[in-house]
Amino acid sequence: MSGKSAEPAPHPPKDQLPNVSFCMTSPPPWHEAILLGFQHYLVMLGTTVIIPTALVPQMGGGNEEKAKVIQTLLFVAGCNTLLQTFFGSRLPAVIGGSYTFVAATISIILSGRFSDPDPIERFKKTMRAIQGALIVASTLQIVLGFSGLWRNVTRFLSPLSAVPLVALAGFGLYEFGFPGVAKCVEIGLPQLIILVFLSQYLAHILGKGEKIFEQFSVIFSVAIVWIYAHILTIGGAYDDKPPKTQISCRTDRAGLIDAAPWIRVPYPFQWGAPSFDAGEAFAMMATSFVALVESTGAFIAISRAASATPMPPSVLSRGVGWQGVAILVSGMFGTVNGSSVSVENAGLLTLTRVGSRRVVQISAGFMIFFSILGKFGAVFASIPAPIVAALYCLFFAYVGSVGLSFLQFCNLNSFRTKFILGFSIFLGLSIPQYFNEYTAINGRGPAHTTGRWFNDMINVPFSSEAFVAGVLAYFLDNTIRKKGDQIRKDRGKHWWDKFKSFKTDPRSDEFYSLPLNLNKYFPSM
């Protein structure tokens, strides 16, 4: 042989994710858009149902109160999603309930201040306290976002420091995946297998209809397994099983259909005037900051999955401001939970390869419609939890992989890069594991002073994988030898330079500019 052997051709980095079916500004045909929007609605129902189901009984509420809270959370999610897609980041981001706020909410529930013998009155008093804490906590994100302060923070974010933040925004939610599937493995495992088969194998086996099975695999798989679960239920498969198994497996144990009203429009302060406690407000503000960091990672993941360019810091700050408004609305309506970017819906964008803004706006319409028509919404909300957990296994994995995709902009042969990536990801998993194990064994977090609100301010941030990894990577990346052209290239910073503002790349204006010429009202841009 003569001559040099040809070297393998590398895969060049791409500012925008290639091979998507529809990007952020290119909506699919209406019939496809409606089905895709309904699919987003089905996916966000998991969090919408699971959180009130866990919290409302502890507050003293029954099935009727649980159904009303779910309706309220669904209605508020629809409104906040529309606000975010029209006036916020303009990304196809669903703004729904957040698991991050659960720990601080439980702390309020267990505070001992609400000991009314009437459980419904205790529920209302507890709800008002949660509302007051959320209303105060919303000011943190509103101020940081609309003042442009968060813009100044994210200006120093690089692809290298974004990798641990975005990756663990997905991978860090592993406890909501297969452990939930295993609660009823005969339902959850078939759902996971069928979803993967439809979305990844069937289209290529048949050689046609690839787009149909990739884009609508959630609807097909959920319908198949839901029918299968109902057959098991009416066939008596769970009649002699323990109550815990029946709650997870049966399709008739949610208690939502009978309790939900036919028509009901949620309204602000429906549970009464909010009450305020300084300690609880501080704890909720700390939780709000954790949700802010996690949502920053989710925003970055969505911009990538929707085949948009990297977000200018001003757009990210604007999105955070409107997320603060979402928490304020949640507090006013009484959803028992704060709002943040839905990570599962971000994963659905990647699965379907459809990042259209219009699709998510249609899904918001479904949220509002089914929240008002309570009985119809309760039918879909009664999907067994293991089916939802199986969906999470795929969606959270997709978001985590989107985070890893930013490695293409970094120099992986640099020891500086290896240290920052390895150290931040390892501690991002290890520190929350310690906090969670300690809490499971002792019934309280490592910080357990007499001030419950202070304990939450310590325990909640260090229990979040995305928060710990993201903050640590950001700190290390901006303090360890960050000067010099080679270091900038190792960090991938040179790739994001042209997306610092709208003026440096015309695509930013195409994707993120506000409608109706409203940009002039946001000086931070």
ZAFI-212527 format. One record per residue (C-alpha): residue in one letter; x, y, z. Coordinates in Angstrom, 1 decimal. Layout:
residues N
REC;code;c1;c2;c3
REC;a;X;Y;Z $
...
//
This chain:
residues 525
REC;code;c1;c2;c3
REC;m;0.0;0.0;0.0 $
REC;s;1.3;3.4;-0.8 $
REC;g;0.3;6.8;0.6 $
REC;k;-1.2;7.8;3.9 $
REC;s;-4.3;6.0;5.2 $
REC;a;-7.3;8.3;5.3 $
REC;e;-8.2;9.5;8.8 $
REC;p;-11.8;9.1;9.9 $
REC;a;-13.9;12.1;9.1 $
REC;p;-15.1;13.8;12.3 $
REC;h;-18.7;14.9;12.9 $
REC;p;-18.6;18.7;12.8 $
REC;p;-20.3;20.6;15.6 $
REC;k;-23.7;22.0;14.8 $
REC;d;-25.2;25.2;16.2 $
REC;q;-28.7;23.8;15.5 $
REC;l;-29.8;20.2;15.9 $
REC;p;-30.1;18.7;12.4 $
REC;n;-32.7;16.2;11.1 $
REC;v;-35.7;17.5;13.0 $
REC;s;-39.1;17.3;11.4 $
REC;f;-40.3;20.7;12.4 $
REC;c;-38.3;23.4;14.2 $
REC;m;-39.5;26.0;16.6 $
REC;t;-40.9;28.4;13.9 $
REC;s;-42.2;25.8;11.4 $
REC;p;-45.5;24.3;12.6 $
REC;p;-46.7;21.0;11.3 $
REC;p;-50.1;20.6;9.5 $
REC;w;-53.1;21.3;11.7 $
REC;h;-54.2;17.7;12.1 $
REC;e;-50.7;16.6;13.1 $
REC;a;-50.3;19.7;15.4 $
REC;i;-53.5;18.9;17.3 $
REC;l;-52.5;15.3;17.9 $
REC;l;-49.0;16.3;18.9 $
REC;g;-50.4;18.9;21.3 $
REC;f;-52.7;16.3;22.8 $
REC;q;-49.7;14.1;23.3 $
REC;h;-47.9;16.9;25.2 $
REC;y;-51.0;17.2;27.4 $
REC;l;-51.0;13.5;28.2 $
REC;v;-47.3;13.7;29.2 $
REC;m;-47.6;16.6;31.5 $
REC;l;-50.6;14.9;33.3 $
REC;g;-48.2;12.7;35.2 $
REC;t;-46.7;15.5;37.4 $
REC;t;-50.0;17.3;37.5 $
REC;v;-51.7;14.2;39.1 $
REC;i;-48.9;12.7;41.2 $
REC;i;-48.0;15.8;43.2 $
REC;p;-51.6;16.7;44.4 $
REC;t;-52.3;13.0;45.0 $
REC;a;-49.3;12.9;47.4 $
REC;l;-49.9;16.2;49.1 $
REC;v;-53.6;16.8;49.4 $
REC;p;-54.4;13.8;51.7 $
REC;q;-51.6;15.0;54.1 $
REC;m;-53.3;18.4;54.2 $
REC;g;-56.7;16.9;55.2 $
REC;g;-58.3;17.0;51.8 $
REC;g;-60.4;14.1;50.3 $
REC;n;-61.0;13.1;46.7 $
REC;e;-63.1;16.2;46.0 $
REC;e;-60.3;18.6;47.1 $
REC;k;-57.7;16.5;45.2 $
REC;a;-59.8;16.7;42.0 $
REC;k;-60.2;20.5;42.4 $
REC;v;-56.4;21.0;43.0 $
REC;i;-55.6;18.9;39.9 $
REC;q;-58.0;21.0;37.9 $
REC;t;-56.5;24.2;39.2 $
REC;l;-52.9;23.0;38.6 $
REC;l;-53.9;22.0;35.0 $
REC;f;-55.6;25.3;34.3 $
REC;v;-52.7;27.3;35.7 $
REC;a;-50.2;25.2;33.7 $
REC;g;-52.1;26.0;30.5 $
REC;c;-52.1;29.7;31.2 $
REC;n;-48.5;29.8;32.2 $
REC;t;-47.4;27.8;29.1 $
REC;l;-49.2;30.3;26.9 $
REC;l;-47.5;33.3;28.6 $
REC;q;-44.1;31.6;28.3 $
REC;t;-44.5;30.8;24.6 $
REC;f;-45.9;34.2;23.6 $
REC;f;-44.0;36.6;25.9 $
REC;g;-41.3;34.7;27.8 $
REC;s;-38.5;32.7;26.2 $
REC;r;-40.7;31.9;23.2 $
REC;l;-39.5;28.3;23.4 $
REC;p;-41.9;25.4;23.1 $
REC;a;-41.7;24.9;26.9 $
REC;v;-44.5;23.5;29.0 $
REC;i;-44.7;25.3;32.4 $
REC;g;-46.2;22.9;34.9 $
REC;g;-45.9;21.6;38.4 $
REC;s;-42.5;20.9;39.8 $
REC;y;-41.2;18.1;42.1 $
REC;t;-38.6;20.6;43.5 $
REC;f;-41.2;22.4;45.5 $
REC;v;-42.6;19.3;47.2 $
REC;a;-40.1;19.2;50.1 $
REC;a;-40.8;22.8;51.1 $
REC;t;-44.5;22.2;50.8 $
REC;i;-44.4;19.1;53.0 $
REC;s;-42.5;21.2;55.6 $
REC;i;-45.4;23.6;55.7 $
REC;i;-47.9;20.8;56.0 $
REC;l;-46.0;19.2;58.9 $
REC;s;-45.3;22.5;60.7 $
REC;g;-47.9;21.8;63.3 $
REC;r;-49.6;25.2;62.9 $
REC;f;-52.7;23.7;61.4 $
REC;s;-54.5;21.4;63.9 $
REC;d;-58.1;22.1;63.2 $
REC;p;-60.3;19.1;64.0 $
REC;d;-62.3;19.6;60.8 $
REC;p;-60.0;18.1;58.0 $
REC;i;-61.4;20.3;55.3 $
REC;e;-60.7;23.5;57.3 $
REC;r;-57.2;22.2;58.0 $
REC;f;-56.8;21.6;54.3 $
REC;k;-57.9;25.2;53.5 $
REC;k;-55.6;26.8;56.2 $
REC;t;-52.6;24.7;55.0 $
REC;m;-53.4;25.7;51.4 $
REC;r;-53.5;29.4;52.3 $
REC;a;-50.1;29.1;54.0 $
REC;i;-48.6;27.4;50.9 $
REC;q;-50.1;30.2;48.7 $
REC;g;-48.5;32.9;50.8 $
REC;a;-45.1;31.3;50.7 $
REC;l;-45.3;30.8;46.9 $
REC;i;-46.4;34.4;46.3 $
REC;v;-43.4;35.7;48.2 $
REC;a;-41.1;33.2;46.6 $
REC;s;-42.2;34.3;43.1 $
REC;t;-40.6;37.7;43.6 $
REC;l;-37.1;36.1;43.5 $
REC;q;-37.4;34.9;39.9 $
REC;i;-39.4;38.0;38.8 $
REC;v;-36.7;40.3;40.1 $
REC;l;-33.7;38.2;38.8 $
REC;g;-35.4;37.8;35.4 $
REC;f;-36.9;41.1;34.5 $
REC;s;-34.0;43.2;36.1 $
REC;g;-31.5;41.4;33.8 $
REC;l;-29.5;40.1;36.8 $
REC;w;-29.9;36.5;35.6 $
REC;r;-28.7;37.6;32.2 $
REC;n;-25.4;38.8;33.8 $
REC;v;-25.0;35.4;35.5 $
REC;t;-25.7;33.3;32.4 $
REC;r;-23.3;35.4;30.2 $
REC;f;-20.5;33.4;31.9 $
REC;l;-22.1;30.1;31.1 $
REC;s;-20.2;28.0;28.6 $
REC;p;-21.0;24.7;26.8 $
REC;l;-18.6;23.0;29.3 $
REC;s;-20.5;24.2;32.3 $
REC;a;-23.8;23.6;30.6 $
REC;v;-23.1;19.9;30.2 $
REC;p;-23.5;18.9;33.9 $
REC;l;-26.4;21.2;34.4 $
REC;v;-28.5;20.0;31.5 $
REC;a;-27.4;16.4;31.7 $
REC;l;-28.4;16.0;35.3 $
REC;a;-31.6;18.0;34.7 $
REC;g;-32.6;14.8;33.0 $
REC;f;-30.5;12.0;34.4 $
REC;g;-30.9;13.4;38.0 $
REC;l;-34.6;12.5;38.0 $
REC;y;-33.8;8.7;37.8 $
REC;e;-35.8;8.0;41.0 $
REC;f;-39.0;8.9;39.2 $
REC;g;-38.2;6.4;36.4 $
REC;f;-37.9;2.6;36.9 $
REC;p;-38.7;2.6;40.6 $
REC;g;-42.1;3.9;39.5 $
REC;v;-42.3;1.2;36.8 $
REC;a;-41.6;-1.5;39.4 $
REC;k;-44.5;-0.5;41.6 $
REC;c;-46.6;-2.4;39.0 $
REC;v;-44.2;-4.2;36.8 $
REC;e;-46.8;-6.0;34.8 $
REC;i;-48.1;-2.7;33.5 $
REC;g;-45.1;-0.4;33.6 $
REC;l;-42.6;-2.8;31.9 $
REC;p;-44.9;-3.5;28.9 $
REC;q;-45.4;0.3;28.5 $
REC;l;-41.7;0.9;28.4 $
REC;i;-41.0;-2.0;26.0 $
REC;i;-43.9;-1.0;23.6 $
REC;l;-42.9;2.7;23.7 $
REC;v;-39.3;1.9;22.7 $
REC;f;-40.4;-0.6;20.1 $
REC;l;-42.8;1.8;18.4 $
REC;s;-40.5;4.8;18.5 $
REC;q;-37.2;3.1;17.6 $
REC;y;-37.9;-0.2;15.8 $
REC;l;-41.3;-0.6;14.2 $
REC;a;-41.0;2.2;11.6 $
REC;h;-37.7;0.8;10.3 $
REC;i;-39.0;-2.8;10.3 $
REC;l;-42.0;-1.8;8.2 $
REC;g;-40.0;0.5;6.0 $
REC;k;-42.7;3.1;5.9 $
REC;g;-44.8;5.3;8.1 $
REC;e;-41.7;6.2;10.1 $
REC;k;-42.9;9.6;11.1 $
REC;i;-46.2;8.3;12.4 $
REC;f;-44.7;5.9;14.8 $
REC;e;-41.9;8.2;16.0 $
REC;q;-44.2;11.2;16.5 $
REC;f;-47.2;9.4;18.0 $
REC;s;-45.6;6.5;19.9 $
REC;v;-46.8;7.9;23.2 $
REC;i;-50.5;8.0;22.2 $
REC;f;-50.3;4.5;20.7 $
REC;s;-48.4;2.9;23.6 $
REC;v;-50.4;4.5;26.4 $
REC;a;-53.7;3.5;24.7 $
REC;i;-52.6;-0.1;24.3 $
REC;v;-51.3;-0.5;27.9 $
REC;w;-54.2;1.4;29.4 $
REC;i;-56.7;-0.9;27.8 $
REC;y;-54.6;-3.9;28.9 $
REC;a;-54.5;-2.5;32.5 $
REC;h;-58.2;-2.1;32.5 $
REC;i;-58.7;-5.6;31.3 $
REC;l;-56.6;-6.9;34.2 $
REC;t;-58.6;-4.7;36.6 $
REC;i;-62.1;-5.8;35.6 $
REC;g;-60.8;-9.4;35.3 $
REC;g;-60.1;-9.4;39.0 $
REC;a;-56.3;-9.7;38.7 $
REC;y;-55.8;-7.4;41.7 $
REC;d;-58.9;-8.2;43.8 $
REC;d;-56.8;-10.0;46.5 $
REC;k;-53.7;-7.9;46.3 $
REC;p;-52.5;-5.5;49.0 $
REC;p;-53.9;-1.9;49.0 $
REC;k;-50.6;-0.4;47.9 $
REC;t;-50.5;-2.7;44.8 $
REC;q;-54.1;-2.0;44.0 $
REC;i;-53.5;1.8;44.1 $
REC;s;-50.6;1.4;41.6 $
REC;c;-52.1;-1.1;39.3 $
REC;r;-55.9;-0.7;39.1 $
REC;t;-57.5;1.8;36.7 $
REC;d;-60.4;2.5;39.0 $
REC;r;-58.6;3.6;42.2 $
REC;a;-57.7;7.2;41.4 $
REC;g;-61.0;8.5;42.8 $
REC;l;-61.0;11.4;40.4 $
REC;i;-63.8;10.7;38.0 $
REC;d;-66.5;10.6;40.7 $
REC;a;-65.1;13.5;42.6 $
REC;a;-64.5;15.9;39.7 $
REC;p;-67.3;18.4;38.9 $
REC;w;-68.7;18.4;35.4 $
REC;i;-67.8;22.1;34.8 $
REC;r;-65.7;24.3;37.1 $
REC;v;-63.5;27.3;36.3 $
REC;p;-60.7;27.8;38.8 $
REC;y;-60.3;31.3;40.1 $
REC;p;-57.7;33.2;42.3 $
REC;f;-57.9;32.9;46.0 $
REC;q;-60.6;30.2;45.8 $
REC;w;-59.4;28.7;49.1 $
REC;g;-59.5;32.1;50.9 $
REC;a;-57.0;34.9;51.6 $
REC;p;-53.3;33.7;51.7 $
REC;s;-51.5;33.6;55.1 $
REC;f;-47.8;34.5;55.4 $
REC;d;-45.0;33.3;57.6 $
REC;a;-41.5;34.7;57.2 $
REC;g;-39.6;31.4;57.8 $
REC;e;-41.7;29.5;55.3 $
REC;a;-41.4;32.3;52.8 $
REC;f;-37.6;32.2;53.0 $
REC;a;-37.6;28.4;52.6 $
REC;m;-39.8;28.6;49.6 $
REC;m;-37.5;31.3;48.1 $
REC;a;-34.5;29.0;48.4 $
REC;t;-36.6;26.3;46.7 $
REC;s;-37.5;28.8;44.0 $
REC;f;-33.8;29.5;43.4 $
REC;v;-33.2;25.8;43.0 $
REC;a;-36.0;25.6;40.5 $
REC;l;-34.6;28.6;38.7 $
REC;v;-31.2;26.8;38.2 $
REC;e;-32.9;23.6;37.1 $
REC;s;-35.2;25.4;34.7 $
REC;t;-32.2;27.1;33.2 $
REC;g;-30.9;23.7;32.2 $
REC;a;-34.3;22.7;30.9 $
REC;f;-34.5;25.9;28.8 $
REC;i;-31.1;25.2;27.2 $
REC;a;-32.2;21.6;26.5 $
REC;i;-35.4;22.7;24.8 $
REC;s;-33.7;25.3;22.7 $
REC;r;-31.4;22.5;21.4 $
REC;a;-34.2;19.9;21.0 $
REC;a;-36.3;22.5;19.0 $
REC;s;-33.4;23.0;16.6 $
REC;a;-33.1;26.6;17.7 $
REC;t;-29.8;28.5;18.1 $
REC;p;-28.3;28.8;21.7 $
REC;m;-30.4;31.3;23.7 $
REC;p;-29.1;34.8;24.2 $
REC;p;-28.7;35.5;27.9 $
REC;s;-31.3;38.2;27.7 $
REC;v;-33.9;35.7;26.4 $
REC;l;-33.0;33.3;29.2 $
REC;s;-33.5;36.1;31.7 $
REC;r;-36.8;37.0;30.2 $
REC;g;-38.0;33.4;30.4 $
REC;v;-37.0;33.3;34.1 $
REC;g;-39.0;36.5;34.8 $
REC;w;-42.1;35.0;33.2 $
REC;q;-41.5;31.7;35.2 $
REC;g;-41.6;33.9;38.3 $
REC;v;-44.9;35.2;37.1 $
REC;a;-46.0;31.5;36.8 $
REC;i;-45.1;30.9;40.4 $
REC;l;-47.1;34.0;41.4 $
REC;v;-50.1;32.8;39.5 $
REC;s;-49.7;29.3;41.1 $
REC;g;-49.7;31.0;44.5 $
REC;m;-52.8;33.1;43.7 $
REC;f;-54.9;30.2;42.4 $
REC;g;-53.7;27.7;45.0 $
REC;t;-52.1;24.8;43.1 $
REC;v;-50.3;23.4;46.2 $
REC;n;-47.1;23.5;44.1 $
REC;g;-44.8;26.0;42.3 $
REC;s;-44.2;26.0;38.6 $
REC;s;-41.1;25.3;36.5 $
REC;v;-40.2;24.0;33.0 $
REC;s;-41.5;20.5;32.5 $
REC;v;-38.5;18.2;31.8 $
REC;e;-40.7;15.4;30.6 $
REC;n;-42.2;17.5;27.8 $
REC;a;-38.6;18.6;26.9 $
REC;g;-37.9;14.9;26.4 $
REC;l;-41.0;14.5;24.3 $
REC;l;-39.7;17.2;21.9 $
REC;t;-36.6;15.1;21.3 $
REC;l;-38.6;11.8;20.9 $
REC;t;-41.0;13.3;18.3 $
REC;r;-38.4;15.5;16.6 $
REC;v;-41.0;18.2;16.6 $
REC;g;-40.0;21.4;18.3 $
REC;s;-42.8;23.6;17.0 $
REC;r;-44.0;26.4;19.3 $
REC;r;-47.6;26.1;17.9 $
REC;v;-47.8;22.4;19.1 $
REC;v;-47.1;23.4;22.7 $
REC;q;-49.6;26.3;22.5 $
REC;i;-52.2;23.8;21.3 $
REC;s;-51.3;21.6;24.3 $
REC;a;-51.9;24.5;26.6 $
REC;g;-55.4;24.8;25.0 $
REC;f;-56.0;21.2;25.9 $
REC;m;-54.9;21.9;29.5 $
REC;i;-57.3;24.7;29.9 $
REC;f;-60.2;22.9;28.2 $
REC;f;-59.9;19.7;30.2 $
REC;s;-59.4;21.6;33.5 $
REC;i;-62.8;23.3;33.0 $
REC;l;-64.6;20.1;31.9 $
REC;g;-63.6;18.2;35.0 $
REC;k;-65.1;14.8;34.3 $
REC;f;-63.5;14.5;30.9 $
REC;g;-60.1;15.6;32.2 $
REC;a;-60.4;13.2;35.2 $
REC;v;-60.6;10.3;32.7 $
REC;f;-57.2;11.0;31.3 $
REC;a;-55.8;11.9;34.7 $
REC;s;-56.7;8.4;36.0 $
REC;i;-53.9;6.8;33.9 $
REC;p;-52.0;4.5;36.3 $
REC;a;-48.8;5.9;37.6 $
REC;p;-46.5;3.1;36.4 $
REC;i;-47.5;4.0;32.8 $
REC;v;-46.3;7.5;33.4 $
REC;a;-43.1;6.3;35.1 $
REC;a;-42.3;4.3;32.0 $
REC;l;-42.7;7.4;29.8 $
REC;y;-40.3;9.2;32.2 $
REC;c;-37.6;6.6;31.6 $
REC;l;-37.4;7.6;28.0 $
REC;f;-38.0;11.4;28.3 $
REC;f;-35.6;12.1;31.2 $
REC;a;-32.9;10.0;29.3 $
REC;y;-33.4;12.1;26.2 $
REC;v;-32.9;15.4;28.1 $
REC;g;-29.8;14.0;29.8 $
REC;s;-28.4;13.0;26.3 $
REC;v;-29.1;16.5;25.0 $
REC;g;-26.9;17.8;27.8 $
REC;l;-24.1;15.4;26.8 $
REC;s;-24.5;16.7;23.2 $
REC;f;-22.9;20.0;24.2 $
REC;l;-19.6;18.1;24.6 $
REC;q;-19.2;18.5;20.8 $
REC;f;-18.2;22.1;21.4 $
REC;c;-15.6;21.2;24.1 $
REC;n;-12.1;19.9;24.0 $
REC;l;-12.3;16.4;25.6 $
REC;n;-8.6;16.0;25.4 $
REC;s;-8.0;18.7;27.9 $
REC;f;-7.3;17.7;31.5 $
REC;r;-9.0;20.9;32.7 $
REC;t;-12.2;19.8;30.9 $
REC;k;-12.0;16.2;32.3 $
REC;f;-11.7;17.5;35.9 $
REC;i;-14.6;19.9;35.7 $
REC;l;-16.9;17.4;33.9 $
REC;g;-16.0;14.4;36.1 $
REC;f;-15.9;16.2;39.4 $
REC;s;-19.1;18.2;39.0 $
REC;i;-21.1;15.2;37.6 $
REC;f;-19.8;12.9;40.3 $
REC;l;-20.6;15.2;43.2 $
REC;g;-23.8;16.2;41.5 $
REC;l;-24.9;12.6;41.9 $
REC;s;-23.1;11.8;45.2 $
REC;i;-24.1;14.7;47.4 $
REC;p;-27.8;14.5;46.8 $
REC;q;-27.6;10.7;47.3 $
REC;y;-26.2;11.4;50.8 $
REC;f;-28.9;13.9;51.6 $
REC;n;-31.6;11.6;50.3 $
REC;e;-30.3;8.5;52.1 $
REC;y;-29.9;10.4;55.4 $
REC;t;-33.5;11.6;55.0 $
REC;a;-34.8;8.1;54.3 $
REC;i;-33.1;6.6;57.3 $
REC;n;-33.6;9.4;59.9 $
REC;g;-36.8;11.0;58.7 $
REC;r;-35.1;14.4;58.4 $
REC;g;-32.3;15.9;56.4 $
REC;p;-28.6;16.4;57.6 $
REC;a;-29.5;20.0;58.5 $
REC;h;-32.0;19.6;61.4 $
REC;t;-32.0;22.7;63.6 $
REC;t;-35.0;23.9;65.5 $
REC;g;-35.9;26.1;62.6 $
REC;r;-37.7;24.0;60.0 $
REC;w;-37.5;26.7;57.4 $
REC;f;-33.7;26.9;57.8 $
REC;n;-33.4;23.2;57.4 $
REC;d;-35.2;23.4;54.1 $
REC;m;-32.9;26.2;52.9 $
REC;i;-30.0;23.8;53.3 $
REC;n;-31.5;20.4;52.5 $
REC;v;-33.5;21.3;49.4 $
REC;p;-30.6;22.7;47.3 $
REC;f;-28.2;19.9;48.2 $
REC;s;-30.9;17.3;47.3 $
REC;s;-31.1;18.5;43.7 $
REC;e;-28.6;16.8;41.3 $
REC;a;-28.9;19.4;38.6 $
REC;f;-28.4;22.3;41.1 $
REC;v;-25.3;20.8;42.7 $
REC;a;-23.7;19.8;39.4 $
REC;g;-24.7;23.0;37.6 $
REC;v;-23.5;25.4;40.3 $
REC;l;-20.2;23.4;40.9 $
REC;a;-19.4;23.3;37.1 $
REC;y;-20.2;27.0;36.7 $
REC;f;-18.0;27.9;39.6 $
REC;l;-15.0;25.7;38.5 $
REC;d;-15.3;26.7;34.9 $
REC;n;-15.1;30.4;35.8 $
REC;t;-12.3;30.2;38.4 $
REC;i;-9.8;27.6;37.1 $
REC;r;-7.5;29.2;34.4 $
REC;k;-10.3;30.7;32.3 $
REC;k;-8.1;33.2;30.4 $
REC;g;-6.3;32.5;27.1 $
REC;d;-7.6;31.6;23.6 $
REC;q;-6.9;27.9;24.0 $
REC;i;-8.8;27.8;27.3 $
REC;r;-11.8;29.6;25.6 $
REC;k;-11.8;27.0;22.9 $
REC;d;-11.5;24.1;25.4 $
REC;r;-14.6;25.5;27.2 $
REC;g;-16.4;25.9;23.9 $
REC;k;-17.0;29.5;24.7 $
REC;h;-16.1;30.7;21.2 $
REC;w;-19.1;28.7;19.8 $
REC;w;-21.5;30.8;21.9 $
REC;d;-19.9;34.2;21.4 $
REC;k;-22.1;35.1;18.4 $
REC;f;-25.3;34.4;20.4 $
REC;k;-24.6;36.9;23.2 $
REC;s;-27.3;39.2;21.8 $
REC;f;-29.8;39.6;18.9 $
REC;k;-27.4;41.7;16.9 $
REC;t;-24.7;39.2;16.5 $
REC;d;-26.7;36.5;14.7 $
REC;p;-29.9;37.1;12.7 $
REC;r;-31.3;33.6;13.6 $
REC;s;-31.7;34.8;17.3 $
REC;d;-34.1;37.4;16.2 $
REC;e;-36.0;34.8;14.1 $
REC;f;-36.4;32.4;17.0 $
REC;y;-36.7;34.6;20.1 $
REC;s;-38.1;38.0;19.1 $
REC;l;-41.3;38.9;20.8 $
REC;p;-44.5;39.3;18.8 $
REC;l;-46.2;42.7;18.2 $
REC;n;-42.9;44.5;18.4 $
REC;l;-42.8;44.2;22.2 $
REC;n;-39.0;44.0;22.2 $
REC;k;-38.7;47.7;23.0 $
REC;y;-40.4;47.1;26.4 $
REC;f;-37.5;44.9;27.5 $
REC;p;-34.3;47.0;27.8 $
REC;s;-32.3;44.0;28.8 $
REC;m;-32.4;42.8;25.3 $
//
